Amino acid sequence: MANRISRITAYVEKRKLGFGVARLIMMSGVNVRAIPPDEPDPPDALRRLEQALVRVLSPEELRELQTLLESDR
């Protein structure tokens, strides 16, 4: 299964296209494209990414993403 960062990136790309992913990278300082999906999430990168999500996604999208992430466990 893909790591959490890869699943978040895929969701943002689906909803906000490449521009949304670029905003996420810029706001978090994490190059999400450089983190392989089969490697564990770097904890600091994941924390910064999750903090930036509130500025990239709407509250509804955040809830949907959280539901998807929980169902993947």
LUMLUMDREN-2810 file (N, C-alpha, C; in Angstrom, 1 decimal):
<atoms>
<atom><aa>M</aa><ch>A</ch><at>N</at><xx>0.8</xx><yy>-1.2</yy><zz>0.0</zz></atom>
<atom><aa>M</aa><ch>A</ch><at>CA</at><xx>0.0</xx><yy>0.0</yy><zz>0.0</zz></atom>
<atom><aa>M</aa><ch>A</ch><at>C</at><xx>0.9</xx><yy>1.2</yy><zz>0.0</zz></atom>
<atom><aa>A</aa><ch>A</ch><at>N</at><xx>0.4</xx><yy>2.3</yy><zz>-0.7</zz></atom>
<atom><aa>A</aa><ch>A</ch><at>CA</at><xx>1.2</xx><yy>3.5</yy><zz>-0.7</zz></atom>
<atom><aa>A</aa><ch>A</ch><at>C</at><xx>1.2</xx><yy>4.2</yy><zz>0.6</zz></atom>
<atom><aa>N</aa><ch>A</ch><at>N</at><xx>2.2</xx><yy>5.0</yy><zz>0.9</zz></atom>
<atom><aa>N</aa><ch>A</ch><at>CA</at><xx>2.3</xx><yy>5.7</yy><zz>2.1</zz></atom>
<atom><aa>N</aa><ch>A</ch><at>C</at><xx>1.3</xx><yy>6.9</yy><zz>2.2</zz></atom>
<atom><aa>R</aa><ch>A</ch><at>N</at><xx>1.1</xx><yy>7.5</yy><zz>3.3</zz></atom>
<atom><aa>R</aa><ch>A</ch><at>CA</at><xx>0.1</xx><yy>8.5</yy><zz>3.5</zz></atom>
<atom><aa>R</aa><ch>A</ch><at>C</at><xx>0.3</xx><yy>9.7</yy><zz>2.6</zz></atom>
<atom><aa>I</aa><ch>A</ch><at>N</at><xx>1.6</xx><yy>10.1</yy><zz>2.5</zz></atom>
<atom><aa>I</aa><ch>A</ch><at>CA</at><xx>1.9</xx><yy>11.3</yy><zz>1.7</zz></atom>
<atom><aa>I</aa><ch>A</ch><at>C</at><xx>1.5</xx><yy>11.1</yy><zz>0.2</zz></atom>
<atom><aa>S</aa><ch>A</ch><at>N</at><xx>1.8</xx><yy>9.9</yy><zz>-0.3</zz></atom>
<atom><aa>S</aa><ch>A</ch><at>CA</at><xx>1.4</xx><yy>9.6</yy><zz>-1.7</zz></atom>
<atom><aa>S</aa><ch>A</ch><at>C</at><xx>-0.1</xx><yy>9.6</yy><zz>-1.9</zz></atom>
<atom><aa>R</aa><ch>A</ch><at>N</at><xx>-0.8</xx><yy>9.1</yy><zz>-0.9</zz></atom>
<atom><aa>R</aa><ch>A</ch><at>CA</at><xx>-2.3</xx><yy>9.1</yy><zz>-1.0</zz></atom>
<atom><aa>R</aa><ch>A</ch><at>C</at><xx>-2.9</xx><yy>10.5</yy><zz>-0.9</zz></atom>
<atom><aa>I</aa><ch>A</ch><at>N</at><xx>-2.3</xx><yy>11.3</yy><zz>0.0</zz></atom>
<atom><aa>I</aa><ch>A</ch><at>CA</at><xx>-2.7</xx><yy>12.7</yy><zz>0.0</zz></atom>
<atom><aa>I</aa><ch>A</ch><at>C</at><xx>-2.4</xx><yy>13.4</yy><zz>-1.3</zz></atom>
<atom><aa>T</aa><ch>A</ch><at>N</at><xx>-1.2</xx><yy>13.2</yy><zz>-1.8</zz></atom>
<atom><aa>T</aa><ch>A</ch><at>CA</at><xx>-0.8</xx><yy>13.9</yy><zz>-3.1</zz></atom>
<atom><aa>T</aa><ch>A</ch><at>C</at><xx>-1.8</xx><yy>13.5</yy><zz>-4.2</zz></atom>
<atom><aa>A</aa><ch>A</ch><at>N</at><xx>-2.1</xx><yy>12.2</yy><zz>-4.3</zz></atom>
<atom><aa>A</aa><ch>A</ch><at>CA</at><xx>-3.0</xx><yy>11.7</yy><zz>-5.3</zz></atom>
<atom><aa>A</aa><ch>A</ch><at>C</at><xx>-4.4</xx><yy>12.4</yy><zz>-5.2</zz></atom>
<atom><aa>Y</aa><ch>A</ch><at>N</at><xx>-4.9</xx><yy>12.5</yy><zz>-3.9</zz></atom>
<atom><aa>Y</aa><ch>A</ch><at>CA</at><xx>-6.2</xx><yy>13.1</yy><zz>-3.7</zz></atom>
<atom><aa>Y</aa><ch>A</ch><at>C</at><xx>-6.1</xx><yy>14.6</yy><zz>-4.2</zz></atom>
<atom><aa>V</aa><ch>A</ch><at>N</at><xx>-5.1</xx><yy>15.3</yy><zz>-3.7</zz></atom>
<atom><aa>V</aa><ch>A</ch><at>CA</at><xx>-5.0</xx><yy>16.7</yy><zz>-4.1</zz></atom>
<atom><aa>V</aa><ch>A</ch><at>C</at><xx>-4.9</xx><yy>16.9</yy><zz>-5.6</zz></atom>
<atom><aa>E</aa><ch>A</ch><at>N</at><xx>-4.1</xx><yy>16.0</yy><zz>-6.3</zz></atom>
<atom><aa>E</aa><ch>A</ch><at>CA</at><xx>-4.0</xx><yy>16.1</yy><zz>-7.7</zz></atom>
<atom><aa>E</aa><ch>A</ch><at>C</at><xx>-5.3</xx><yy>15.8</yy><zz>-8.4</zz></atom>
<atom><aa>K</aa><ch>A</ch><at>N</at><xx>-6.1</xx><yy>14.9</yy><zz>-7.9</zz></atom>
<atom><aa>K</aa><ch>A</ch><at>CA</at><xx>-7.4</xx><yy>14.6</yy><zz>-8.4</zz></atom>
<atom><aa>K</aa><ch>A</ch><at>C</at><xx>-8.4</xx><yy>15.8</yy><zz>-8.3</zz></atom>
<atom><aa>R</aa><ch>A</ch><at>N</at><xx>-8.3</xx><yy>16.4</yy><zz>-7.2</zz></atom>
<atom><aa>R</aa><ch>A</ch><at>CA</at><xx>-9.3</xx><yy>17.6</yy><zz>-6.9</zz></atom>
<atom><aa>R</aa><ch>A</ch><at>C</at><xx>-8.8</xx><yy>18.9</yy><zz>-7.4</zz></atom>
<atom><aa>K</aa><ch>A</ch><at>N</at><xx>-7.5</xx><yy>19.2</yy><zz>-7.3</zz></atom>
<atom><aa>K</aa><ch>A</ch><at>CA</at><xx>-7.0</xx><yy>20.5</yy><zz>-7.6</zz></atom>
<atom><aa>K</aa><ch>A</ch><at>C</at><xx>-6.0</xx><yy>20.5</yy><zz>-8.8</zz></atom>
<atom><aa>L</aa><ch>A</ch><at>N</at><xx>-5.7</xx><yy>19.3</yy><zz>-9.4</zz></atom>
<atom><aa>L</aa><ch>A</ch><at>CA</at><xx>-4.8</xx><yy>19.2</yy><zz>-10.5</zz></atom>
<atom><aa>L</aa><ch>A</ch><at>C</at><xx>-3.4</xx><yy>19.5</yy><zz>-10.0</zz></atom>
<atom><aa>G</aa><ch>A</ch><at>N</at><xx>-2.5</xx><yy>19.7</yy><zz>-11.0</zz></atom>
<atom><aa>G</aa><ch>A</ch><at>CA</at><xx>-1.1</xx><yy>19.9</yy><zz>-10.7</zz></atom>
<atom><aa>G</aa><ch>A</ch><at>C</at><xx>-0.9</xx><yy>21.2</yy><zz>-9.9</zz></atom>
<atom><aa>F</aa><ch>A</ch><at>N</at><xx>-1.7</xx><yy>22.2</yy><zz>-10.2</zz></atom>
<atom><aa>F</aa><ch>A</ch><at>CA</at><xx>-1.6</xx><yy>23.5</yy><zz>-9.5</zz></atom>
<atom><aa>F</aa><ch>A</ch><at>C</at><xx>-1.8</xx><yy>23.3</yy><zz>-8.0</zz></atom>
<atom><aa>G</aa><ch>A</ch><at>N</at><xx>-2.7</xx><yy>22.5</yy><zz>-7.6</zz></atom>
<atom><aa>G</aa><ch>A</ch><at>CA</at><xx>-2.9</xx><yy>22.2</yy><zz>-6.2</zz></atom>
<atom><aa>G</aa><ch>A</ch><at>C</at><xx>-1.7</xx><yy>21.5</yy><zz>-5.5</zz></atom>
<atom><aa>V</aa><ch>A</ch><at>N</at><xx>-1.1</xx><yy>20.6</yy><zz>-6.2</zz></atom>
<atom><aa>V</aa><ch>A</ch><at>CA</at><xx>0.0</xx><yy>19.9</yy><zz>-5.7</zz></atom>
<atom><aa>V</aa><ch>A</ch><at>C</at><xx>1.2</xx><yy>20.9</yy><zz>-5.6</zz></atom>
<atom><aa>A</aa><ch>A</ch><at>N</at><xx>1.3</xx><yy>21.8</yy><zz>-6.6</zz></atom>
<atom><aa>A</aa><ch>A</ch><at>CA</at><xx>2.4</xx><yy>22.8</yy><zz>-6.5</zz></atom>
<atom><aa>A</aa><ch>A</ch><at>C</at><xx>2.2</xx><yy>23.7</yy><zz>-5.3</zz></atom>
<atom><aa>R</aa><ch>A</ch><at>N</at><xx>1.0</xx><yy>24.1</yy><zz>-5.0</zz></atom>
<atom><aa>R</aa><ch>A</ch><at>CA</at><xx>0.7</xx><yy>24.9</yy><zz>-3.9</zz></atom>
<atom><aa>R</aa><ch>A</ch><at>C</at><xx>1.0</xx><yy>24.2</yy><zz>-2.6</zz></atom>
<atom><aa>L</aa><ch>A</ch><at>N</at><xx>0.7</xx><yy>22.9</yy><zz>-2.5</zz></atom>
<atom><aa>L</aa><ch>A</ch><at>CA</at><xx>0.9</xx><yy>22.1</yy><zz>-1.4</zz></atom>
<atom><aa>L</aa><ch>A</ch><at>C</at><xx>2.5</xx><yy>22.0</yy><zz>-1.1</zz></atom>
<atom><aa>I</aa><ch>A</ch><at>N</at><xx>3.2</xx><yy>21.8</yy><zz>-2.2</zz></atom>
<atom><aa>I</aa><ch>A</ch><at>CA</at><xx>4.7</xx><yy>21.7</yy><zz>-2.1</zz></atom>
<atom><aa>I</aa><ch>A</ch><at>C</at><xx>5.2</xx><yy>23.1</yy><zz>-1.6</zz></atom>
<atom><aa>M</aa><ch>A</ch><at>N</at><xx>4.7</xx><yy>24.1</yy><zz>-2.1</zz></atom>
<atom><aa>M</aa><ch>A</ch><at>CA</at><xx>5.2</xx><yy>25.5</yy><zz>-1.8</zz></atom>
<atom><aa>M</aa><ch>A</ch><at>C</at><xx>4.8</xx><yy>25.8</yy><zz>-0.3</zz></atom>
<atom><aa>M</aa><ch>A</ch><at>N</at><xx>3.6</xx><yy>25.5</yy><zz>0.1</zz></atom>
<atom><aa>M</aa><ch>A</ch><at>CA</at><xx>3.2</xx><yy>25.8</yy><zz>1.4</zz></atom>
<atom><aa>M</aa><ch>A</ch><at>C</at><xx>3.8</xx><yy>25.0</yy><zz>2.5</zz></atom>
<atom><aa>S</aa><ch>A</ch><at>N</at><xx>4.1</xx><yy>23.7</yy><zz>2.2</zz></atom>
<atom><aa>S</aa><ch>A</ch><at>CA</at><xx>4.6</xx><yy>22.8</yy><zz>3.2</zz></atom>
<atom><aa>S</aa><ch>A</ch><at>C</at><xx>6.1</xx><yy>22.7</yy><zz>3.2</zz></atom>
<atom><aa>G</aa><ch>A</ch><at>N</at><xx>6.7</xx><yy>23.1</yy><zz>2.0</zz></atom>
<atom><aa>G</aa><ch>A</ch><at>CA</at><xx>8.2</xx><yy>22.9</yy><zz>1.9</zz></atom>
<atom><aa>G</aa><ch>A</ch><at>C</at><xx>8.6</xx><yy>21.5</yy><zz>1.7</zz></atom>
<atom><aa>V</aa><ch>A</ch><at>N</at><xx>7.6</xx><yy>20.6</yy><zz>1.4</zz></atom>
<atom><aa>V</aa><ch>A</ch><at>CA</at><xx>7.9</xx><yy>19.2</yy><zz>1.2</zz></atom>
<atom><aa>V</aa><ch>A</ch><at>C</at><xx>7.7</xx><yy>18.8</yy><zz>-0.3</zz></atom>
<atom><aa>N</aa><ch>A</ch><at>N</at><xx>8.8</xx><yy>18.3</yy><zz>-0.9</zz></atom>
<atom><aa>N</aa><ch>A</ch><at>CA</at><xx>8.7</xx><yy>17.9</yy><zz>-2.3</zz></atom>
<atom><aa>N</aa><ch>A</ch><at>C</at><xx>8.0</xx><yy>16.5</yy><zz>-2.3</zz></atom>
<atom><aa>V</aa><ch>A</ch><at>N</at><xx>6.7</xx><yy>16.5</yy><zz>-2.4</zz></atom>
<atom><aa>V</aa><ch>A</ch><at>CA</at><xx>5.9</xx><yy>15.3</yy><zz>-2.3</zz></atom>
<atom><aa>V</aa><ch>A</ch><at>C</at><xx>6.2</xx><yy>14.3</yy><zz>-3.5</zz></atom>
<atom><aa>R</aa><ch>A</ch><at>N</at><xx>6.6</xx><yy>14.9</yy><zz>-4.6</zz></atom>
<atom><aa>R</aa><ch>A</ch><at>CA</at><xx>6.9</xx><yy>14.1</yy><zz>-5.7</zz></atom>
<atom><aa>R</aa><ch>A</ch><at>C</at><xx>8.2</xx><yy>13.2</yy><zz>-5.6</zz></atom>
<atom><aa>A</aa><ch>A</ch><at>N</at><xx>9.1</xx><yy>13.6</yy><zz>-4.6</zz></atom>
<atom><aa>A</aa><ch>A</ch><at>CA</at><xx>10.3</xx><yy>13.0</yy><zz>-4.5</zz></atom>
<atom><aa>A</aa><ch>A</ch><at>C</at><xx>10.2</xx><yy>11.8</yy><zz>-3.4</zz></atom>
<atom><aa>I</aa><ch>A</ch><at>N</at><xx>9.1</xx><yy>11.7</yy><zz>-2.8</zz></atom>
<atom><aa>I</aa><ch>A</ch><at>CA</at><xx>9.0</xx><yy>10.6</yy><zz>-1.7</zz></atom>
<atom><aa>I</aa><ch>A</ch><at>C</at><xx>8.3</xx><yy>9.4</yy><zz>-2.4</zz></atom>
<atom><aa>P</aa><ch>A</ch><at>N</at><xx>9.1</xx><yy>8.3</yy><zz>-2.5</zz></atom>
<atom><aa>P</aa><ch>A</ch><at>CA</at><xx>8.5</xx><yy>7.1</yy><zz>-3.1</zz></atom>
<atom><aa>P</aa><ch>A</ch><at>C</at><xx>7.3</xx><yy>6.6</yy><zz>-2.4</zz></atom>
<atom><aa>P</aa><ch>A</ch><at>N</at><xx>6.3</xx><yy>6.1</yy><zz>-3.0</zz></atom>
<atom><aa>P</aa><ch>A</ch><at>CA</at><xx>5.1</xx><yy>5.6</yy><zz>-2.4</zz></atom>
<atom><aa>P</aa><ch>A</ch><at>C</at><xx>5.3</xx><yy>4.4</yy><zz>-1.5</zz></atom>
<atom><aa>D</aa><ch>A</ch><at>N</at><xx>6.4</xx><yy>3.6</yy><zz>-1.7</zz></atom>
<atom><aa>D</aa><ch>A</ch><at>CA</at><xx>6.6</xx><yy>2.4</yy><zz>-1.0</zz></atom>
<atom><aa>D</aa><ch>A</ch><at>C</at><xx>7.5</xx><yy>2.6</yy><zz>0.2</zz></atom>
<atom><aa>E</aa><ch>A</ch><at>N</at><xx>8.0</xx><yy>3.8</yy><zz>0.5</zz></atom>
<atom><aa>E</aa><ch>A</ch><at>CA</at><xx>8.8</xx><yy>4.1</yy><zz>1.6</zz></atom>
<atom><aa>E</aa><ch>A</ch><at>C</at><xx>7.9</xx><yy>4.7</yy><zz>2.8</zz></atom>
<atom><aa>P</aa><ch>A</ch><at>N</at><xx>8.4</xx><yy>4.5</yy><zz>4.0</zz></atom>
<atom><aa>P</aa><ch>A</ch><at>CA</at><xx>7.6</xx><yy>5.1</yy><zz>5.1</zz></atom>
<atom><aa>P</aa><ch>A</ch><at>C</at><xx>7.6</xx><yy>6.6</yy><zz>5.0</zz></atom>
<atom><aa>D</aa><ch>A</ch><at>N</at><xx>6.5</xx><yy>7.2</yy><zz>5.6</zz></atom>
<atom><aa>D</aa><ch>A</ch><at>CA</at><xx>6.4</xx><yy>8.6</yy><zz>5.6</zz></atom>
<atom><aa>D</aa><ch>A</ch><at>C</at><xx>7.4</xx><yy>9.2</yy><zz>6.5</zz></atom>
<atom><aa>P</aa><ch>A</ch><at>N</at><xx>8.2</xx><yy>10.2</yy><zz>6.1</zz></atom>
<atom><aa>P</aa><ch>A</ch><at>CA</at><xx>9.0</xx><yy>11.0</yy><zz>7.0</zz></atom>
<atom><aa>P</aa><ch>A</ch><at>C</at><xx>8.1</xx><yy>11.8</yy><zz>8.0</zz></atom>
<atom><aa>P</aa><ch>A</ch><at>N</at><xx>8.2</xx><yy>11.6</yy><zz>9.3</zz></atom>
<atom><aa>P</aa><ch>A</ch><at>CA</at><xx>7.2</xx><yy>12.2</yy><zz>10.2</zz></atom>
<atom><aa>P</aa><ch>A</ch><at>C</at><xx>7.2</xx><yy>13.7</yy><zz>10.1</zz></atom>
<atom><aa>D</aa><ch>A</ch><at>N</at><xx>8.3</xx><yy>14.4</yy><zz>10.0</zz></atom>
<atom><aa>D</aa><ch>A</ch><at>CA</at><xx>8.3</xx><yy>15.8</yy><zz>9.9</zz></atom>
<atom><aa>D</aa><ch>A</ch><at>C</at><xx>7.6</xx><yy>16.3</yy><zz>8.6</zz></atom>
<atom><aa>A</aa><ch>A</ch><at>N</at><xx>7.9</xx><yy>15.6</yy><zz>7.5</zz></atom>
<atom><aa>A</aa><ch>A</ch><at>CA</at><xx>7.3</xx><yy>16.0</yy><zz>6.3</zz></atom>
<atom><aa>A</aa><ch>A</ch><at>C</at><xx>5.8</xx><yy>15.8</yy><zz>6.3</zz></atom>
<atom><aa>L</aa><ch>A</ch><at>N</at><xx>5.4</xx><yy>14.7</yy><zz>6.9</zz></atom>
<atom><aa>L</aa><ch>A</ch><at>CA</at><xx>3.9</xx><yy>14.4</yy><zz>7.0</zz></atom>
<atom><aa>L</aa><ch>A</ch><at>C</at><xx>3.2</xx><yy>15.5</yy><zz>7.8</zz></atom>
<atom><aa>R</aa><ch>A</ch><at>N</at><xx>3.8</xx><yy>15.8</yy><zz>8.9</zz></atom>
<atom><aa>R</aa><ch>A</ch><at>CA</at><xx>3.3</xx><yy>16.9</yy><zz>9.8</zz></atom>
<atom><aa>R</aa><ch>A</ch><at>C</at><xx>3.1</xx><yy>18.2</yy><zz>9.1</zz></atom>
<atom><aa>R</aa><ch>A</ch><at>N</at><xx>4.2</xx><yy>18.6</yy><zz>8.3</zz></atom>
<atom><aa>R</aa><ch>A</ch><at>CA</at><xx>4.1</xx><yy>19.9</yy><zz>7.6</zz></atom>
<atom><aa>R</aa><ch>A</ch><at>C</at><xx>3.1</xx><yy>19.8</yy><zz>6.5</zz></atom>
<atom><aa>L</aa><ch>A</ch><at>N</at><xx>3.0</xx><yy>18.7</yy><zz>5.8</zz></atom>
<atom><aa>L</aa><ch>A</ch><at>CA</at><xx>2.0</xx><yy>18.5</yy><zz>4.7</zz></atom>
<atom><aa>L</aa><ch>A</ch><at>C</at><xx>0.6</xx><yy>18.6</yy><zz>5.3</zz></atom>
<atom><aa>E</aa><ch>A</ch><at>N</at><xx>0.3</xx><yy>17.9</yy><zz>6.4</zz></atom>
<atom><aa>E</aa><ch>A</ch><at>CA</at><xx>-1.0</xx><yy>18.0</yy><zz>6.9</zz></atom>
<atom><aa>E</aa><ch>A</ch><at>C</at><xx>-1.4</xx><yy>19.4</yy><zz>7.4</zz></atom>
<atom><aa>Q</aa><ch>A</ch><at>N</at><xx>-0.4</xx><yy>20.1</yy><zz>7.9</zz></atom>
<atom><aa>Q</aa><ch>A</ch><at>CA</at><xx>-0.7</xx><yy>21.5</yy><zz>8.3</zz></atom>
<atom><aa>Q</aa><ch>A</ch><at>C</at><xx>-1.0</xx><yy>22.4</yy><zz>7.1</zz></atom>
<atom><aa>A</aa><ch>A</ch><at>N</at><xx>-0.4</xx><yy>22.2</yy><zz>5.9</zz></atom>
<atom><aa>A</aa><ch>A</ch><at>CA</at><xx>-0.6</xx><yy>22.9</yy><zz>4.7</zz></atom>
<atom><aa>A</aa><ch>A</ch><at>C</at><xx>-2.0</xx><yy>22.6</yy><zz>4.1</zz></atom>
<atom><aa>L</aa><ch>A</ch><at>N</at><xx>-2.5</xx><yy>21.4</yy><zz>4.3</zz></atom>
<atom><aa>L</aa><ch>A</ch><at>CA</at><xx>-3.7</xx><yy>21.0</yy><zz>3.7</zz></atom>
<atom><aa>L</aa><ch>A</ch><at>C</at><xx>-4.9</xx><yy>21.9</yy><zz>3.9</zz></atom>
<atom><aa>V</aa><ch>A</ch><at>N</at><xx>-4.9</xx><yy>22.5</yy><zz>5.1</zz></atom>
<atom><aa>V</aa><ch>A</ch><at>CA</at><xx>-6.1</xx><yy>23.4</yy><zz>5.5</zz></atom>
<atom><aa>V</aa><ch>A</ch><at>C</at><xx>-6.1</xx><yy>24.6</yy><zz>4.6</zz></atom>
<atom><aa>R</aa><ch>A</ch><at>N</at><xx>-5.0</xx><yy>25.0</yy><zz>4.0</zz></atom>
<atom><aa>R</aa><ch>A</ch><at>CA</at><xx>-4.9</xx><yy>26.1</yy><zz>3.1</zz></atom>
<atom><aa>R</aa><ch>A</ch><at>C</at><xx>-5.1</xx><yy>25.8</yy><zz>1.6</zz></atom>
<atom><aa>V</aa><ch>A</ch><at>N</at><xx>-5.1</xx><yy>24.5</yy><zz>1.3</zz></atom>
<atom><aa>V</aa><ch>A</ch><at>CA</at><xx>-5.2</xx><yy>24.0</yy><zz>0.0</zz></atom>
<atom><aa>V</aa><ch>A</ch><at>C</at><xx>-6.6</xx><yy>23.4</yy><zz>-0.3</zz></atom>
<atom><aa>L</aa><ch>A</ch><at>N</at><xx>-7.2</xx><yy>22.7</yy><zz>0.7</zz></atom>
<atom><aa>L</aa><ch>A</ch><at>CA</at><xx>-8.5</xx><yy>22.0</yy><zz>0.5</zz></atom>
<atom><aa>L</aa><ch>A</ch><at>C</at><xx>-9.6</xx><yy>22.8</yy><zz>1.3</zz></atom>
<atom><aa>S</aa><ch>A</ch><at>N</at><xx>-10.8</xx><yy>22.6</yy><zz>0.8</zz></atom>
<atom><aa>S</aa><ch>A</ch><at>CA</at><xx>-11.9</xx><yy>23.1</yy><zz>1.5</zz></atom>
<atom><aa>S</aa><ch>A</ch><at>C</at><xx>-12.2</xx><yy>22.2</yy><zz>2.7</zz></atom>
<atom><aa>P</aa><ch>A</ch><at>N</at><xx>-13.0</xx><yy>22.7</yy><zz>3.7</zz></atom>
<atom><aa>P</aa><ch>A</ch><at>CA</at><xx>-13.4</xx><yy>21.8</yy><zz>4.8</zz></atom>
<atom><aa>P</aa><ch>A</ch><at>C</at><xx>-14.1</xx><yy>20.5</yy><zz>4.3</zz></atom>
<atom><aa>E</aa><ch>A</ch><at>N</at><xx>-14.9</xx><yy>20.6</yy><zz>3.3</zz></atom>
<atom><aa>E</aa><ch>A</ch><at>CA</at><xx>-15.6</xx><yy>19.4</yy><zz>2.8</zz></atom>
<atom><aa>E</aa><ch>A</ch><at>C</at><xx>-14.5</xx><yy>18.4</yy><zz>2.2</zz></atom>
<atom><aa>E</aa><ch>A</ch><at>N</at><xx>-13.6</xx><yy>19.0</yy><zz>1.4</zz></atom>
<atom><aa>E</aa><ch>A</ch><at>CA</at><xx>-12.5</xx><yy>18.1</yy><zz>0.9</zz></atom>
<atom><aa>E</aa><ch>A</ch><at>C</at><xx>-11.7</xx><yy>17.5</yy><zz>1.9</zz></atom>
<atom><aa>L</aa><ch>A</ch><at>N</at><xx>-11.4</xx><yy>18.3</yy><zz>3.0</zz></atom>
<atom><aa>L</aa><ch>A</ch><at>CA</at><xx>-10.6</xx><yy>17.7</yy><zz>4.1</zz></atom>
<atom><aa>L</aa><ch>A</ch><at>C</at><xx>-11.3</xx><yy>16.6</yy><zz>4.8</zz></atom>
<atom><aa>R</aa><ch>A</ch><at>N</at><xx>-12.6</xx><yy>16.7</yy><zz>5.0</zz></atom>
<atom><aa>R</aa><ch>A</ch><at>CA</at><xx>-13.4</xx><yy>15.6</yy><zz>5.5</zz></atom>
<atom><aa>R</aa><ch>A</ch><at>C</at><xx>-13.4</xx><yy>14.4</yy><zz>4.6</zz></atom>
<atom><aa>E</aa><ch>A</ch><at>N</at><xx>-13.6</xx><yy>14.6</yy><zz>3.3</zz></atom>
<atom><aa>E</aa><ch>A</ch><at>CA</at><xx>-13.5</xx><yy>13.5</yy><zz>2.4</zz></atom>
<atom><aa>E</aa><ch>A</ch><at>C</at><xx>-12.2</xx><yy>12.8</yy><zz>2.4</zz></atom>
<atom><aa>L</aa><ch>A</ch><at>N</at><xx>-11.1</xx><yy>13.6</yy><zz>2.4</zz></atom>
<atom><aa>L</aa><ch>A</ch><at>CA</at><xx>-9.8</xx><yy>13.0</yy><zz>2.4</zz></atom>
<atom><aa>L</aa><ch>A</ch><at>C</at><xx>-9.5</xx><yy>12.2</yy><zz>3.7</zz></atom>
<atom><aa>Q</aa><ch>A</ch><at>N</at><xx>-10.0</xx><yy>12.7</yy><zz>4.8</zz></atom>
<atom><aa>Q</aa><ch>A</ch><at>CA</at><xx>-9.8</xx><yy>12.0</yy><zz>6.1</zz></atom>
<atom><aa>Q</aa><ch>A</ch><at>C</at><xx>-10.5</xx><yy>10.7</yy><zz>6.1</zz></atom>
<atom><aa>T</aa><ch>A</ch><at>N</at><xx>-11.7</xx><yy>10.7</yy><zz>5.5</zz></atom>
<atom><aa>T</aa><ch>A</ch><at>CA</at><xx>-12.5</xx><yy>9.5</yy><zz>5.4</zz></atom>
<atom><aa>T</aa><ch>A</ch><at>C</at><xx>-11.8</xx><yy>8.4</yy><zz>4.5</zz></atom>
<atom><aa>L</aa><ch>A</ch><at>N</at><xx>-11.3</xx><yy>8.9</yy><zz>3.4</zz></atom>
<atom><aa>L</aa><ch>A</ch><at>CA</at><xx>-10.5</xx><yy>8.0</yy><zz>2.5</zz></atom>
<atom><aa>L</aa><ch>A</ch><at>C</at><xx>-9.3</xx><yy>7.4</yy><zz>3.1</zz></atom>
<atom><aa>L</aa><ch>A</ch><at>N</at><xx>-8.6</xx><yy>8.3</yy><zz>3.9</zz></atom>
<atom><aa>L</aa><ch>A</ch><at>CA</at><xx>-7.3</xx><yy>7.8</yy><zz>4.5</zz></atom>
<atom><aa>L</aa><ch>A</ch><at>C</at><xx>-7.7</xx><yy>6.8</yy><zz>5.6</zz></atom>
<atom><aa>E</aa><ch>A</ch><at>N</at><xx>-8.8</xx><yy>7.0</yy><zz>6.3</zz></atom>
<atom><aa>E</aa><ch>A</ch><at>CA</at><xx>-9.2</xx><yy>6.1</yy><zz>7.4</zz></atom>
<atom><aa>E</aa><ch>A</ch><at>C</at><xx>-9.6</xx><yy>4.7</yy><zz>6.8</zz></atom>
<atom><aa>S</aa><ch>A</ch><at>N</at><xx>-10.3</xx><yy>4.8</yy><zz>5.6</zz></atom>
<atom><aa>S</aa><ch>A</ch><at>CA</at><xx>-10.8</xx><yy>3.5</yy><zz>5.0</zz></atom>
<atom><aa>S</aa><ch>A</ch><at>C</at><xx>-9.7</xx><yy>2.7</yy><zz>4.4</zz></atom>
<atom><aa>D</aa><ch>A</ch><at>N</at><xx>-8.5</xx><yy>3.3</yy><zz>4.1</zz></atom>
<atom><aa>D</aa><ch>A</ch><at>CA</at><xx>-7.4</xx><yy>2.6</yy><zz>3.6</zz></atom>
<atom><aa>D</aa><ch>A</ch><at>C</at><xx>-6.5</xx><yy>1.9</yy><zz>4.6</zz></atom>
<atom><aa>R</aa><ch>A</ch><at>N</at><xx>-6.8</xx><yy>2.1</yy><zz>5.9</zz></atom>
<atom><aa>R</aa><ch>A</ch><at>CA</at><xx>-6.1</xx><yy>1.4</yy><zz>6.9</zz></atom>
<atom><aa>R</aa><ch>A</ch><at>C</at><xx>-6.3</xx><yy>0.0</yy><zz>7.0</zz></atom>
</atoms>
